[in-house]
C-alpha cells in the first residue's frame, strides 16, 4: 500500500497521510508481533525516526 502510494505520487502534497500510513504500519506490526518483539521494537524505532525528522 505505501509503495503503491509512493509510486503514484500520493504523498507529494500530503505528508500527513504518509505519516499516518507509517503509524498504521507500526501499530499493525506491534499488534501482530508484540511490542517487545524485535520487529515491534524496530518498527517503533522507525516511527521515532520519522517523527524526529
C-alpha positions in Angstrom: 0.0 0.0 0.0 2.7 2.5 1.0 4.9 1.6 -2.0 1.9 2.0 -4.4 1.2 5.4 -3.0 4.8 6.4 -3.4 4.8 5.2 -7.0 1.5 7.1 -7.6 2.9 10.2 -6.0 0.0 10.4 -3.5 2.3 11.7 -0.8 3.8 14.6 -2.9 1.4 17.1 -1.5 0.2 15.2 1.6 3.0 14.4 4.1 0.3 13.9 6.8 -1.1 10.9 5.0 2.4 9.4 4.7 3.0 9.8 8.5 -0.5 8.3 9.2 0.3 5.3 7.0 3.7 4.8 8.8 1.9 5.0 12.1 -0.6 2.4 11.0 2.1 0.1 9.7 3.9 0.3 13.1 0.7 -0.3 15.1 -0.1 -3.3 12.9 3.4 -4.6 13.4 3.3 -4.2 17.2 -0.1 -5.8 17.4 0.8 -8.8 15.3 4.4 -9.4 16.6 4.1 -7.8 20.0 5.6 -4.5 21.2 8.6 -6.2 22.8 9.5 -8.4 19.8 12.4 -7.4 17.7 10.1 -6.5 14.9 7.9 -4.4 17.2 10.9 -2.6 18.6 12.4 -1.9 15.1 9.0 -0.6 13.9 8.8 1.7 16.9 12.4 3.0 16.2 11.3 3.7 12.6 8.4 5.7 13.8 10.6 7.7 16.2 12.9 8.4 13.3 10.1 9.8 11.1 8.7 11.9 13.9 12.2 13.3 14.6 12.8 14.4 11.0 
